[in-house]
Amino acid sequence: MSTITTFDLERFTRAAEQRDASTQLSMYAPQATVTITDRVSQPGSPRVLSTHEEIKAWLEDTYGRDMTHSVDHTVSDESGVAYTQACRYADGTNVLCATVIELQEGLIGDQTIVQVWDER
């Protein structure tokens, strides 16, 4: 596992594009929360990951899939980050995610994701 102790946007996005879940996980605070909204987990009942182990399992699942990831449109300041991430499965299915991250003491404290994908 990587030993990064603070959030670094360039390193975080490179890890996404290289499917490196452990580097990304190293930038989450121990008490971090990830909220995911999509067609399955709608706004009234989003998927909420509230432990480091849940976030680890989600990252490993996401980056363990046969798909490419491209991070674009990044914006950041001292309090947080926002970006889009376009993904494509080997079968041609596209996924688009919009993410907002709140930083707390230099690590990801809260992350909100809205994602959509091609219906086949």
C-alpha positions as CSV (number, residue, x, y, z in Angstrom):
1,M,0.0,0.0,0.0
2,S,1.1,3.5,-0.8
3,T,2.3,5.8,2.1
4,I,0.7,9.0,0.9
5,T,-0.4,11.1,3.9
6,T,-2.2,14.0,2.1
7,F,-4.5,14.4,-0.9
8,D,-2.7,15.1,-4.2
9,L,-5.1,15.7,-7.1
10,E,-2.6,14.8,-9.8
11,R,-1.6,11.6,-8.1
12,F,-5.3,10.7,-7.3
13,T,-6.4,11.1,-10.9
14,R,-3.3,9.3,-12.3
15,A,-4.2,6.4,-9.9
16,A,-7.7,6.4,-11.3
17,E,-6.5,6.2,-14.8
18,Q,-4.0,3.4,-13.9
19,R,-6.7,1.5,-11.9
20,D,-4.6,1.8,-8.7
21,A,-7.1,1.4,-5.9
22,S,-4.5,1.3,-3.1
23,T,-3.0,4.7,-4.0
24,Q,-6.5,6.2,-4.1
25,L,-7.4,4.6,-0.8
26,S,-4.4,6.1,0.9
27,M,-5.8,9.5,0.4
28,Y,-9.1,8.8,2.3
29,A,-9.4,9.8,6.0
30,P,-10.1,6.9,8.3
31,Q,-13.6,8.4,9.0
32,A,-14.3,9.2,5.3
33,T,-17.8,8.8,3.8
34,V,-18.6,8.1,0.1
35,T,-22.1,8.7,-1.2
36,I,-23.0,7.2,-4.6
37,T,-26.2,8.1,-6.5
38,D,-27.2,6.4,-9.7
39,R,-30.1,4.6,-11.4
40,V,-29.9,1.8,-8.8
41,S,-29.1,3.9,-5.7
42,Q,-31.4,6.9,-6.3
43,P,-31.2,10.2,-4.4
44,G,-33.8,9.2,-1.8
45,S,-31.8,6.2,-0.9
46,P,-28.2,6.6,-2.0
47,R,-25.4,4.0,-1.5
48,V,-23.3,5.2,1.5
49,L,-19.9,3.8,2.3
50,S,-19.0,4.8,5.8
51,T,-16.0,2.6,6.7
52,H,-12.5,2.4,5.3
53,E,-13.1,-1.3,4.5
54,E,-16.3,-0.5,2.5
55,I,-14.4,2.2,0.6
56,K,-11.5,-0.2,-0.1
57,A,-13.9,-2.9,-1.4
58,W,-15.7,-0.4,-3.6
59,L,-12.4,1.0,-5.1
60,E,-11.0,-2.6,-5.6
61,D,-14.2,-3.6,-7.4
62,T,-14.3,-0.5,-9.5
63,Y,-10.6,-0.7,-10.6
64,G,-10.6,-4.5,-10.8
65,R,-13.1,-4.4,-13.7
66,D,-12.0,-4.6,-17.4
67,M,-12.5,-0.9,-18.2
68,T,-10.6,2.3,-18.9
69,H,-10.9,5.5,-16.8
70,S,-10.2,9.0,-17.9
71,V,-10.4,11.9,-15.5
72,D,-11.3,15.4,-16.9
73,H,-12.5,18.8,-15.9
74,T,-10.8,19.0,-12.5
75,V,-11.2,21.9,-10.2
76,S,-9.7,22.3,-6.8
77,D,-9.1,24.6,-3.9
78,E,-7.9,24.1,-0.3
79,S,-11.3,22.8,0.8
80,G,-12.0,20.3,-2.0
81,V,-12.0,19.0,-5.5
82,A,-14.5,18.2,-8.3
83,Y,-14.0,16.3,-11.5
84,T,-15.6,14.1,-14.1
85,Q,-14.5,10.6,-14.9
86,A,-15.4,8.8,-18.1
87,C,-15.1,5.0,-18.1
88,R,-15.6,2.5,-20.8
89,Y,-16.0,-1.3,-20.4
90,A,-14.4,-3.6,-22.9
91,D,-17.9,-4.3,-24.4
92,G,-18.3,-0.6,-25.3
93,T,-20.6,0.4,-22.4
94,N,-19.8,3.9,-21.2
95,V,-20.0,5.3,-17.7
96,L,-19.8,8.9,-16.7
97,C,-19.3,10.1,-13.1
98,A,-19.3,13.5,-11.6
99,T,-17.5,13.7,-8.2
100,V,-17.2,16.3,-5.5
101,I,-14.7,15.8,-2.7
102,E,-14.5,17.6,0.6
103,L,-11.0,17.6,2.1
104,Q,-10.6,17.4,5.9
105,E,-7.1,17.8,7.3
106,G,-5.5,17.1,4.0
107,L,-7.4,13.9,3.3
108,I,-10.7,13.0,1.6
109,G,-13.4,13.3,4.3
110,D,-16.5,13.2,2.2
111,Q,-17.1,12.3,-1.5
112,T,-20.3,12.5,-3.4
113,I,-20.6,10.7,-6.8
114,V,-23.4,10.9,-9.4
115,Q,-23.0,8.3,-12.1
116,V,-24.8,7.2,-15.2
117,W,-24.2,4.5,-17.7
118,D,-25.4,3.3,-21.1
119,E,-28.4,1.1,-20.9
120,R,-28.1,-2.0,-23.1
